Amino acid sequence: MSANNALKNQHLMWRAGFGPAVEQLDDLSKFSPKQVFKALVKASENKPAYINVADNYLQGLYMGLDEAGKVNRKELSPDEKKKAQQKSRESIKNLNLYWMHEMVNSAAQLREKMAFFWHGHFACRNLNVFYQQDLLDILRRNSLGNFGQMLKEVSRSAAMLNFLNNQQNKRDHPNENFAREVMELFTLGRGNYTEHDVKEAARAFTGWSANAKGEFMFRRMQHDYGDKTVLGKTGAFDGEEVLDILLAQKQTARFLTQKIYRFFVNDQPDADHVNWLAERFYNNKYDIGKLLEDIFTSDWFYEEKNIGVQIKSPVQLLTGIRRAVPMTFENDEVLLVAQRVLGQVLFYPPNVAGWPGGRTWIDSSSLMMRMRIPQMFADNDEFNVKPKDDDDQMMGRKNNPEAANNKMPGMGGKLNKSIRVNIDWTLFVKFFESTEREKLAEGIAKTLLQTKLGIPLDVIRQYSDESGRENFIKTATLQVMSTPEYQLC
């Protein structure tokens, strides 16, 4: 498939965002990819609004704490704790749906897509909705800014400090978990540090904590003020100085660049491209926006070998469908069930390494479900499935008796959710108003796919409603969205 201007821009919109919105389809052939990328950057310049979905009960419970944080959940009655957990779980569901709404509807596609990448990079599970809101805000505000600044803000966040057990990291009993993951997953990558580096870095992060309100606290009586040696540097380092040491390593720029390349360009990195990008990323002092500009304005990004070769993540698949064909749900929780069934629930990564992505998104059962989704939405069908009962999806809590109090949306048992969807076909049908009837199937396929359809167009026509032009466009669109090729971008 030759990469004409429209296809290049489709490719850009799927990688630098969540796919073209229906109102943007006309523009794909009118502008160059550099012009489209410039527009994406401009639309993402403004600071995002803080997302606060916590209800009044939780607002009163957490925001009424005194500054010292002396009142905490341990002092709540059992009933109050249970109610707070339930309210927080419900709020995290709402946070999920609110952010997904932003992914679908925001003009700041580049910002939200990059924040989505960082959401997997700085993977964190935490049942405190305020902690999750704060972490999401850090990722969205810094998604196109400076990586070093974001790394430091994430490392001081209550969500990450609690998730990686740094509350337990004290001078006389160092806990290495936080320091290890900062090196292995956030900066250098496995094999580029020693166990001694981890132990010494852990000492530097002693005393890093957060109060009950989620504010960073340095507990100086718990900090180890002695000399530490990390990656060959020796001094009485604190945590921030260790982060600076990690950022000074070119390996950090290379590790990040390769991961970003895999996410935005190709699962199989081109070593020359990665080396060139990493060198520039390091010299630009970890400016994320400049790295993305280097990627999305390069000629090689639009080469045929990079187009239509990535499997859409579940969130990207669901979001992309809704951008192409706008729809509203009578019960938004259907989207939580869909995420759960397909294997990617926002704010519930399988572990601290995040979602592995790539071919792990697809197996025989998940592919069939993915291909059913468009038709289920259109037919107001029902989710009536039992998700895989594996420990990775259960987040290490498969045999944990406390899991019942810490459920992710739709966790466990059979999922039964009626789907009631109102689809607005107006703009999508209008886009094809000048297309000849016999060329509609071909036009729909070219608009929705980044790779050649693996079945003859006659098969699409055969299973589409020929009773009228509008009915044909609607049903042919659903047929194309239900193909294996639509799983790729």
C-alpha positions as CSV (number, residue, x, y, z in Angstrom):
1,M,0.0,0.0,0.0
2,S,1.6,3.3,-1.1
3,A,1.8,5.9,1.6
4,N,-0.1,8.8,0.1
5,N,-0.7,12.0,2.0
6,A,-4.0,10.8,3.5
7,L,-2.5,7.5,4.7
8,K,0.5,9.3,6.2
9,N,-1.8,11.6,8.2
10,Q,-4.0,8.6,9.3
11,H,-0.8,7.0,10.5
12,L,0.3,10.1,12.3
13,M,-3.2,10.6,13.9
14,W,-3.2,7.0,15.2
15,R,0.3,7.1,16.6
16,A,0.4,10.7,17.9
17,G,-3.2,10.5,19.1
18,F,-6.1,8.0,19.2
19,G,-7.0,8.0,15.6
20,P,-8.7,10.7,13.4
21,A,-11.9,12.1,14.6
22,V,-14.7,12.0,12.1
23,E,-14.7,15.8,11.7
24,Q,-11.0,15.6,10.7
25,L,-11.4,13.1,7.9
26,D,-11.7,15.8,5.2
27,D,-8.4,17.4,6.4
28,L,-6.3,14.2,6.0
29,S,-5.7,14.7,2.3
30,K,-5.5,18.5,2.4
31,F,-2.5,19.0,4.6
32,S,1.0,17.7,4.8
33,P,2.0,15.5,7.8
34,K,4.3,18.3,9.1
35,Q,1.3,20.7,9.0
36,V,-0.9,18.2,10.9
37,F,1.8,17.6,13.5
38,K,2.2,21.3,14.0
39,A,-1.5,21.5,14.6
40,L,-1.3,18.7,17.1
41,V,1.4,20.4,19.0
42,K,-0.5,23.7,19.1
43,A,-3.6,22.0,20.3
44,S,-1.7,20.5,23.2
45,E,0.1,23.6,24.4
46,N,-2.3,24.7,27.2
47,K,-2.0,23.3,30.7
48,P,-4.6,20.6,31.3
49,A,-7.3,21.1,33.9
50,Y,-6.9,19.1,37.1
51,I,-9.3,16.1,37.0
52,N,-11.1,15.8,40.4
53,V,-13.8,13.1,40.5
54,A,-13.8,12.4,44.3
55,D,-17.3,12.7,45.8
56,N,-18.2,14.9,48.7
57,Y,-17.8,12.2,51.3
58,L,-14.2,11.5,50.3
59,Q,-13.5,15.2,49.9
60,G,-14.6,15.8,53.5
61,L,-12.7,12.8,54.8
62,Y,-9.3,13.4,53.2
63,M,-9.3,17.2,52.8
64,G,-10.3,17.8,56.4
65,L,-7.1,16.2,57.7
66,D,-4.8,18.5,59.7
67,E,-1.6,19.6,58.2
68,A,0.5,17.2,60.2
69,G,-1.6,14.4,58.9
70,K,-2.1,13.0,62.4
71,V,-5.6,11.8,61.5
72,N,-5.4,8.8,59.1
73,R,-7.4,5.9,58.0
74,K,-6.1,3.7,60.8
75,E,-8.2,5.8,63.2
76,L,-11.4,5.3,61.2
77,S,-14.0,2.8,62.4
78,P,-14.3,-0.5,60.4
79,D,-17.5,0.8,58.8
80,E,-15.9,4.1,57.9
81,K,-12.9,2.3,56.3
82,K,-15.2,0.1,54.3
83,K,-17.2,3.0,53.1
84,A,-14.1,5.0,52.2
85,Q,-12.6,2.0,50.2
86,Q,-15.9,1.6,48.4
87,K,-16.2,5.3,47.6
88,S,-12.6,5.4,46.4
89,R,-13.0,2.4,44.1
90,E,-16.1,4.1,42.6
91,S,-14.2,7.3,42.2
92,I,-11.3,5.6,40.4
93,K,-13.9,4.1,38.0
94,N,-15.1,7.7,37.4
95,L,-11.5,8.8,36.9
96,N,-11.0,6.1,34.3
97,L,-14.1,7.1,32.4
98,Y,-13.4,10.8,32.6
99,W,-9.9,10.4,31.2
100,M,-11.1,8.1,28.5
101,H,-13.7,10.8,27.6
102,E,-10.7,13.2,27.3
103,M,-8.9,10.8,25.0
104,V,-11.9,10.6,22.7
105,N,-13.0,14.3,22.7
106,S,-10.0,16.5,23.6
107,A,-8.3,18.4,20.8
108,A,-5.0,17.9,22.8
109,Q,-4.5,14.4,21.3
110,L,-0.7,14.5,21.4
111,R,-0.7,15.4,25.1
112,E,-3.3,12.7,26.1
113,K,-1.5,10.1,24.0
114,M,1.8,10.9,25.5
115,A,0.3,10.9,29.0
116,F,-1.1,7.5,28.1
117,F,2.4,6.3,27.4
118,W,3.7,7.7,30.7
119,H,0.8,6.0,32.5
120,G,2.2,2.7,31.4
121,H,5.9,3.7,32.0
122,F,5.2,5.0,35.5
123,A,2.7,2.2,36.2
124,C,1.0,2.5,39.5
125,R,-1.9,0.8,41.3
126,N,-3.3,2.7,44.3
127,L,-6.8,2.6,45.8
128,N,-6.6,6.2,47.0
129,V,-8.3,8.2,44.4
130,F,-6.6,11.5,45.5
131,Y,-3.2,9.9,45.0
132,Q,-4.2,8.6,41.6
133,Q,-5.6,12.0,40.6
134,D,-2.4,13.7,41.6
135,L,-0.2,11.2,39.7
136,L,-2.4,11.6,36.6
137,D,-2.1,15.4,36.8
138,I,1.7,15.1,37.0
139,L,1.8,12.9,33.9
140,R,-0.6,15.1,31.9
141,R,1.1,18.4,32.8
142,N,4.6,17.1,32.0
143,S,3.8,14.7,29.2
144,L,5.4,16.9,26.5
145,G,7.8,18.8,28.8
146,N,11.0,17.8,30.6
147,F,11.4,14.1,31.6
148,G,13.7,15.0,34.5
149,Q,11.1,17.3,36.0
150,M,8.4,14.6,35.6
151,L,10.6,11.9,37.1
152,K,11.2,14.0,40.2
153,E,7.5,14.8,40.6
154,V,6.5,11.2,40.1
155,S,9.2,10.1,42.6
156,R,7.8,12.5,45.2
157,S,4.1,11.5,44.6
158,A,2.2,9.8,47.3
159,A,0.9,7.3,44.8
160,M,4.3,6.0,43.8
161,L,6.0,6.2,47.2
162,N,3.2,4.1,48.6
163,F,3.0,1.7,45.7
164,L,6.7,1.0,45.9
165,N,6.9,0.8,49.6
166,N,9.1,3.8,50.3
167,Q,7.1,4.7,53.3
168,Q,8.9,1.7,54.9
169,N,12.4,2.9,53.7
170,K,14.1,4.0,56.9
171,R,17.7,4.6,58.0
172,D,18.1,1.5,60.1
173,H,15.9,-0.7,57.8
174,P,16.3,0.3,54.1
175,N,13.7,-0.8,51.7
176,E,15.2,-1.2,48.2
177,N,12.0,-1.5,46.2
178,F,11.6,2.1,45.2
179,A,15.3,2.6,44.3
180,R,15.3,-0.6,42.2
181,E,12.3,0.3,40.1
182,V,13.5,3.8,39.6
183,M,16.6,2.3,38.0
184,E,15.2,-0.7,36.3
185,L,11.9,0.6,34.9
186,F,12.0,4.4,35.0
187,T,15.6,5.3,33.9
188,L,18.4,2.9,33.1
189,G,16.8,-0.4,32.3
190,R,17.8,-3.8,33.6
191,G,21.5,-4.7,33.5
192,N,22.8,-1.1,33.6
193,Y,23.3,-0.9,37.4
194,T,24.6,-3.2,40.2
195,E,23.0,-4.5,43.3
196,H,25.3,-2.3,45.2
197,D,24.0,0.7,43.3
198,V,20.4,-0.2,44.4
199,K,21.4,-0.6,48.0
200,E,23.2,2.7,48.1
201,A,20.4,4.5,46.2
202,A,17.9,3.1,48.6
203,R,19.7,4.8,51.5
204,A,19.4,8.1,49.7
205,F,15.6,7.8,49.5
206,T,15.2,7.0,53.2
207,G,12.8,9.4,54.8
208,W,10.9,10.1,51.5
209,S,7.2,9.8,52.4
210,A,3.8,11.4,52.2
211,N,1.2,12.5,54.7
212,A,-2.4,11.4,54.8
213,K,-3.3,14.3,52.5
214,G,-0.9,13.0,49.8
215,E,1.6,15.8,50.3
216,F,5.3,14.9,50.0
217,M,7.1,14.8,53.4
218,F,10.8,14.4,54.1
219,R,11.1,12.6,57.5
220,R,14.5,13.8,58.4
221,M,14.9,11.5,61.5
222,Q,14.5,8.5,59.1
223,H,17.0,9.6,56.6
224,D,20.5,8.2,56.2
225,Y,22.9,11.1,56.0
226,G,26.0,9.1,55.4
227,D,28.1,8.9,52.2
228,K,26.7,6.7,49.4
229,T,28.3,5.5,46.1
230,V,25.9,5.3,43.2
231,L,27.2,4.6,39.6
232,G,30.7,5.6,40.6
233,K,29.7,8.8,42.3
234,T,30.2,9.3,46.0
235,G,28.7,11.8,48.4
236,A,26.1,12.3,51.1
237,F,23.4,12.1,48.5
238,D,19.7,12.5,49.0
239,G,17.0,11.1,46.7
240,E,16.9,14.1,44.3
241,E,20.7,14.0,43.8
242,V,20.5,10.3,43.0
243,L,17.8,11.1,40.3
244,D,20.2,13.7,38.9
245,I,22.9,11.0,38.7
246,L,20.6,8.7,36.8
247,L,19.6,11.5,34.4
248,A,23.3,12.2,33.8
249,Q,23.7,8.8,32.3
250,K,23.3,8.6,28.5
251,Q,21.8,5.1,29.1
252,T,18.7,6.7,30.5
253,A,18.2,8.7,27.3
254,R,18.7,5.6,25.3
255,F,16.4,3.4,27.4
256,L,13.6,5.9,27.2
257,T,14.1,6.6,23.5
258,Q,14.0,2.9,22.7
259,K,10.8,2.4,24.7
260,I,9.2,5.5,23.1
261,Y,10.2,4.2,19.6
262,R,8.6,0.9,20.3
263,F,5.4,2.6,21.4
264,F,5.1,5.2,18.7
265,V,7.0,3.8,15.7
266,N,7.6,0.1,15.6
267,D,7.9,-2.9,18.0
268,Q,11.2,-3.7,16.2
269,P,13.5,-0.6,16.9
270,D,15.9,0.6,14.2
271,A,19.2,0.9,16.0
272,D,20.5,3.8,13.9
273,H,17.3,5.8,14.4
274,V,17.2,5.0,18.2
275,N,20.9,6.1,18.6
276,W,20.3,9.3,16.7
277,L,17.2,10.1,18.6
278,A,18.7,9.2,22.0
279,E,21.7,11.5,21.4
280,R,19.5,14.4,20.5
281,F,17.2,13.7,23.5
282,Y,20.1,13.7,25.9
283,N,21.6,16.9,24.4
284,N,18.2,18.6,24.5
285,K,18.2,17.9,28.3
286,Y,15.3,15.4,28.0
287,D,12.9,17.7,26.2
288,I,10.0,15.2,25.3
289,G,8.4,17.6,22.8
290,K,11.6,17.9,20.8
291,L,12.0,14.1,20.8
292,L,8.5,13.6,19.4
293,E,9.1,16.3,16.8
294,D,12.2,14.4,15.7
295,I,10.1,11.3,15.3
296,F,6.9,12.6,13.8
297,T,8.6,14.9,11.3
298,S,11.1,12.4,10.0
299,D,10.7,10.7,6.6
300,W,11.4,7.3,8.0
301,F,8.4,7.5,10.4
302,Y,6.2,7.4,7.3
303,E,7.9,4.5,5.6
304,E,5.7,1.6,4.7
305,K,7.4,-0.8,7.1
306,N,6.1,1.4,10.0
307,I,2.5,1.8,8.9
308,G,-0.2,-0.6,10.0
309,V,2.2,-2.9,11.9
310,Q,1.2,-2.2,15.5
311,I,-1.6,-3.9,17.4
312,K,-3.8,-1.3,19.0
313,S,-4.0,-1.5,22.7
314,P,-7.5,-2.1,24.1
315,V,-7.9,1.5,25.2
316,Q,-6.6,2.7,21.8
317,L,-9.0,0.4,20.0
318,L,-12.1,1.5,22.0
319,T,-11.1,5.2,21.9
320,G,-10.4,5.1,18.1
321,I,-13.8,3.5,17.3
322,R,-15.5,6.3,19.3
323,R,-13.6,9.0,17.5
324,A,-14.5,7.7,14.1
325,V,-18.1,7.1,14.9
326,P,-19.3,9.3,17.8
327,M,-21.5,7.5,20.4
328,T,-22.9,7.9,23.8
329,F,-23.5,5.2,26.3
330,E,-26.5,4.9,28.6
331,N,-24.3,3.2,31.1
332,D,-20.6,4.2,30.8
333,E,-19.6,1.2,32.9
334,V,-19.8,-0.8,29.8
335,L,-16.5,0.7,28.8
336,L,-14.9,-0.5,32.1
337,V,-16.2,-4.0,31.3
338,A,-14.8,-3.8,27.8
339,Q,-11.4,-2.7,29.1
340,R,-11.4,-5.6,31.6
341,V,-12.4,-8.2,28.9
342,L,-9.8,-6.9,26.5
343,G,-7.0,-6.8,29.1
344,Q,-6.3,-3.2,29.8
345,V,-8.0,-1.2,32.6
346,L,-6.7,2.3,33.2
347,F,-5.2,2.8,36.6
348,Y,-4.9,-1.0,37.1
349,P,-1.7,-2.1,35.3
350,P,-0.8,-5.8,35.9
351,N,2.4,-4.8,37.7
352,V,4.9,-2.1,38.1
353,A,6.3,-2.8,34.7
354,G,3.0,-1.8,33.1
355,W,1.4,-3.5,30.1
356,P,3.8,-5.4,27.9
357,G,1.8,-4.5,24.7
358,G,2.6,-5.7,21.2
359,R,1.5,-9.3,20.5
360,T,0.5,-9.9,24.1
361,W,-2.7,-8.0,23.4
362,I,-3.9,-10.8,21.1
363,D,-4.8,-14.4,21.6
364,S,-7.6,-16.5,20.1
365,S,-10.2,-15.4,22.5
366,S,-9.3,-11.7,22.8
367,L,-9.1,-11.3,19.0
368,M,-12.6,-12.7,18.6
369,M,-13.9,-10.3,21.3
370,R,-12.1,-7.4,19.7
371,M,-13.8,-8.2,16.3
372,R,-17.2,-8.4,18.0
373,I,-17.0,-5.0,19.8
374,P,-18.2,-2.8,16.9
375,Q,-21.2,-4.9,16.2
376,M,-22.0,-5.2,19.9
377,F,-22.1,-1.5,20.2
378,A,-24.3,-1.1,17.1
379,D,-26.7,-3.9,18.1
380,N,-27.1,-2.8,21.7
381,D,-25.8,-6.3,22.6
382,E,-24.7,-7.6,26.0
383,F,-21.4,-8.4,27.5
384,N,-21.8,-11.9,28.9
385,V,-18.4,-13.3,29.3
386,K,-16.0,-14.6,31.9
387,P,-12.6,-12.9,31.8
388,K,-9.5,-15.0,32.1
389,D,-8.8,-15.9,35.7
390,D,-5.0,-15.5,35.7
391,D,-2.8,-13.8,38.3
392,D,-1.4,-11.2,35.9
393,Q,-4.9,-9.8,35.3
394,M,-5.8,-10.2,38.9
395,M,-2.7,-8.2,39.8
396,G,-1.2,-10.7,42.2
397,R,-4.4,-11.0,44.2
398,K,-5.9,-14.2,42.7
399,N,-5.6,-16.1,46.0
400,N,-5.7,-13.1,48.2
401,P,-8.7,-13.1,50.6
402,E,-8.5,-9.3,50.8
403,A,-9.0,-9.0,47.1
404,A,-12.8,-8.7,47.6
405,N,-12.2,-5.3,49.2
406,N,-9.8,-4.1,46.5
407,K,-11.6,-5.1,43.3
408,M,-10.8,-3.5,40.0
409,P,-13.8,-2.8,37.8
410,G,-15.4,-6.0,36.7
411,M,-12.9,-8.2,38.6
412,G,-13.9,-11.8,39.1
413,G,-16.9,-13.8,38.1
414,K,-19.0,-13.5,35.0
415,L,-19.6,-10.1,33.5
416,N,-23.1,-9.2,32.5
417,K,-23.6,-5.7,31.2
418,S,-26.3,-4.6,28.8
419,I,-24.9,-2.3,26.1
420,R,-27.2,0.7,25.3
421,V,-25.5,2.9,22.8
422,N,-26.6,5.9,20.7
423,I,-24.5,6.2,17.6
424,D,-24.4,9.5,15.7
425,W,-23.6,8.5,12.1
426,T,-24.3,12.0,10.7
427,L,-20.7,13.2,9.9
428,F,-19.4,9.8,8.9
429,V,-22.2,9.3,6.4
430,K,-21.8,12.9,5.1
431,F,-18.0,12.3,4.5
432,F,-18.9,9.8,1.8
433,E,-21.7,11.9,0.2
434,S,-19.7,12.4,-3.0
435,T,-18.4,8.9,-3.2
436,E,-19.9,6.8,-6.0
437,R,-22.0,3.9,-4.7
438,E,-19.8,1.2,-6.2
439,K,-16.7,2.7,-4.6
440,L,-18.2,3.1,-1.1
441,A,-16.7,-0.2,0.3
442,E,-13.3,0.7,-1.0
443,G,-13.5,4.2,0.4
444,I,-14.6,3.1,3.8
445,A,-11.8,0.5,4.0
446,K,-9.2,3.2,3.0
447,T,-10.6,5.6,5.6
448,L,-10.5,3.1,8.5
449,L,-7.5,0.9,7.7
450,Q,-3.8,1.5,7.6
451,T,-3.1,-1.8,5.9
452,K,-4.6,-3.7,3.0
453,L,-7.8,-5.5,3.7
454,G,-7.2,-9.3,3.8
455,I,-10.5,-10.3,2.4
456,P,-12.1,-9.2,-1.0
457,L,-14.3,-6.2,-0.8
458,D,-17.1,-8.3,-2.1
459,V,-17.3,-10.0,1.2
460,I,-17.8,-6.7,2.9
461,R,-20.6,-5.9,0.5
462,Q,-22.1,-9.3,0.9
463,Y,-22.6,-8.8,4.7
464,S,-23.7,-5.2,4.4
465,D,-27.2,-3.8,4.1
466,E,-27.8,-2.9,0.5
467,S,-31.3,-1.5,1.1
468,G,-30.1,2.1,1.0
469,R,-27.0,4.2,0.7
470,E,-26.9,5.3,4.4
471,N,-27.6,1.8,5.6
472,F,-24.8,0.4,3.4
473,I,-22.3,3.0,4.8
474,K,-23.2,2.1,8.4
475,T,-23.1,-1.7,8.0
476,A,-20.1,-1.7,5.8
477,T,-18.3,0.4,8.3
478,L,-19.1,-2.0,11.1
479,Q,-17.9,-4.9,8.9
480,V,-14.6,-3.2,8.2
481,M,-14.2,-2.4,11.9
482,S,-14.8,-6.1,12.6
483,T,-11.8,-7.3,10.6
484,P,-8.3,-8.3,11.9
485,E,-6.8,-5.4,9.9
486,Y,-8.7,-2.9,12.0
487,Q,-6.8,-4.1,15.0
488,L,-3.7,-2.7,13.5
489,C,-2.5,0.9,13.2
